[in-house]
Amino acid sequence: MSVAPQTTAIILAAGRGRRLGREHEAPKVLLEFAGMSLLGRHLAALQRHGIDRISITVGYQEAAIIAELRRLGQLERVHLVRNPDFTRGSLLSLAVQNADLRSGRRILLMDGDVLYDDRMITALLEAPGENILLLDREIEPGDEPVKICFRGGAIVDFRKLPERPHDWYGESVGFFRLSAEMAGSLAACCGKHVGLGHVDLEYEEALRDLILAEPGRFAAQDVTGLPWIEIDFPADVARARDDVLRKLLPQAHIGGAAAAS
């Protein structure tokens, strides 16, 4: 696996996940697939790729996440940042990561509620370019997916409901690689929005601001064909277990044997 020195991974895991209903009232990162929580899978994949700092935004049922980290033997190896306003927009969950965003290190920014193949991390780390978004051309229908829109080969919009003219679009996986400089700009952008009272925005809006301001500094890495799923609804949980899981490369438990897939 590739090694990424001076890289911090930020995992956003503060939200409530209300759309899963009462079947799962714990944080979504604690959903288990083949005996491994999403959180455990994140940590195992990142550590296998040499990521030496992992910072997690927590909020809803923070104690449950701490308990899982302790069970995994990872509590002392990760940094937790609390978002006390986790019921508002996810931009706040990114804004509280101000220190890491301004640390001068390269940043991997990741949604916590994704079941994915390890090769996603490889693609993110090895893609050429300064700032990278992962793109899947096999987009789910409807307004829910965040769309990466292109015109003339350049990214021209980044939203669930795009506003700018474009030729085509793909779905954002919710994983991003940012240079140290761009990560600092993202921190400033989040701070500006919070200062203006935009506390119900999703974090993608801050990224969109940067992309529209300097589109030439961003590129998309196509990962179409690699198995992954963002988990928002009960149907996503079922699809993850019945379809996506069996397509993943076998993944080892932290400190344990490989899990069946």
Residue pairs with C-beta under 8 A, 6 or more apart in sequence:
1 48
1 49
1 50
1 122
2 49
2 50
2 122
2 125
2 126
3 49
3 50
4 49
4 50
4 51
4 106
4 108
4 125
5 50
5 52
6 52
6 105
6 106
7 50
7 51
7 52
7 53
7 105
7 106
7 107
7 108
7 125
8 51
8 53
8 54
8 55
8 100
8 103
8 105
8 106
8 107
8 108
9 46
9 51
9 53
9 54
9 55
9 107
9 108
9 110
10 55
10 56
10 57
10 94
10 97
10 100
10 101
10 107
10 108
10 109
10 110
11 29
11 39
11 42
11 54
11 55
11 56
11 57
11 110
11 111
11 112
12 57
12 90
12 93
12 94
12 109
12 110
12 111
12 112
12 203
13 27
13 28
13 29
13 39
13 56
13 57
13 58
13 65
13 112
13 113
14 57
14 58
14 59
14 60
14 82
14 83
14 86
14 90
14 93
15 27
15 28
15 59
15 60
15 86
15 90
15 93
15 113
16 60
16 86
16 87
17 24
17 27
17 28
17 60
17 113
17 232
19 232
19 233
20 28
20 231
20 232
20 233
20 234
20 237
21 234
23 234
23 237
24 31
24 237
26 61
26 64
27 58
27 60
27 61
27 64
27 65
27 112
28 38
28 112
28 113
28 231
29 37
29 38
29 39
29 42
29 65
29 68
29 112
29 113
30 37
30 38
30 39
30 64
30 65
30 68
31 37
31 38
31 113
31 231
31 237
31 240
32 38
33 41
33 115
33 240
33 241
33 245
34 245
34 259
34 260
34 261
35 253
35 259
35 260
36 44
36 251
36 253
36 259
37 68
38 112
38 113
38 114
38 115
38 231
39 56
39 65
39 68
39 69
39 72
39 112
40 68
40 72
40 253
40 254
41 115
41 116
41 251
42 54
42 110
42 112
43 54
43 72
43 74
43 77
43 78
43 254
44 251
44 252
44 253
44 254
45 116
45 118
45 121
45 251
46 54
46 108
46 121
47 54
47 254
48 118
48 252
49 118
49 121
49 122
49 125
51 108
53 79
53 100
53 105
54 77
54 78
54 79
55 78
55 79
55 80
55 81
55 97
55 100
56 65
56 78
56 79
56 80
56 81
56 112
57 81
57 82
57 83
57 93
57 94
57 96
57 97
58 65
58 66
58 80
58 81
58 82
58 83
59 82
59 83
59 84
59 85
59 86
59 93
60 86
62 80
62 82
65 80
66 75
66 80
69 75
69 78
72 254
72 255
73 254
73 255
74 254
79 100
81 96
81 97
81 99
81 100
82 96
83 92
83 93
83 96
85 92
85 199
86 92
86 93
88 199
88 200
89 198
89 199
89 200
89 201
89 202
89 203
90 201
90 202
90 203
91 190
91 193
91 194
91 198
91 199
91 201
91 202
91 203
91 205
91 206
92 194
92 199
93 203
94 101
94 109
94 186
94 190
94 203
94 206
95 187
95 190
95 191
95 193
95 194
97 187
98 187
98 190
98 191
100 107
100 183
101 107
101 183
101 184
101 186
101 187
101 190
102 183
102 184
102 187
103 180
103 183
104 180
104 184
105 180
105 183
106 177
106 178
106 179
106 180
106 183
107 176
107 177
107 178
107 180
107 183
107 186
108 121
108 124
108 125
108 175
108 176
108 177
108 178
109 175
109 176
109 177
109 178
110 174
110 175
110 176
111 174
111 175
111 230
113 230
113 231
113 232
114 173
114 174
114 175
114 228
114 229
114 230
114 231
115 228
115 229
115 231
115 240
115 244
115 245
115 248
116 173
116 175
116 226
116 227
116 228
116 229
116 248
117 226
117 227
117 228
117 247
117 248
117 249
118 248
118 249
118 251
119 223
119 226
119 249
120 134
120 173
120 175
120 223
120 226
120 228
121 175
123 134
123 221
123 223
123 226
124 132
124 134
124 175
124 176
124 177
124 221
125 177
127 177
127 219
127 221
128 219
129 218
129 219
129 221
130 179
130 182
130 217
130 218
130 219
131 176
131 177
131 178
131 179
131 182
131 217
131 218
131 219
132 176
132 177
132 218
132 219
132 220
132 221
133 148
133 155
133 158
133 172
133 173
133 175
133 176
133 218
133 219
133 220
133 221
134 172
134 173
134 174
134 175
134 176
134 220
134 221
134 223
135 148
135 170
135 171
135 172
135 173
135 220
135 221
135 222
135 223
135 224
136 170
136 171
136 173
136 222
136 223
136 224
136 226
136 228
137 170
137 171
137 222
137 224
138 171
138 224
138 225
139 145
139 147
139 169
139 170
139 171
140 171
143 160
143 161
144 160
144 232
145 160
145 171
145 172
146 158
146 159
146 160
146 171
146 172
146 174
146 204
147 157
147 158
147 159
147 160
147 162
147 169
147 170
147 171
147 172
148 155
148 158
148 169
148 170
148 171
148 172
148 220
149 155
149 156
149 157
149 158
149 159
149 162
149 164
149 166
149 168
149 169
150 156
150 166
150 167
150 168
150 169
150 220
151 164
151 165
151 166
151 167
152 167
154 215
154 216
155 211
155 215
155 218
155 219
155 220
156 164
156 165
156 166
156 212
156 215
157 163
157 164
157 166
157 169
157 208
157 212
158 172
158 204
158 207
158 208
158 211
158 212
159 204
159 205
159 208
160 204
162 169
164 212
170 220
170 222
170 224
172 204
173 223
173 228
173 230
174 230
176 207
178 186
182 210
182 217
185 210
186 206
186 207
186 210
189 206
189 209
189 210
190 203
190 206
193 201
193 205
193 206
198 205
210 218
211 218
227 244
227 247
227 248
228 244
229 236
229 239
229 240
229 244
230 236
231 237
231 240
245 261
246 261
247 261
248 261
249 261
250 258
250 259
250 260
250 261
251 258
251 259
251 261
252 258
252 259
253 259
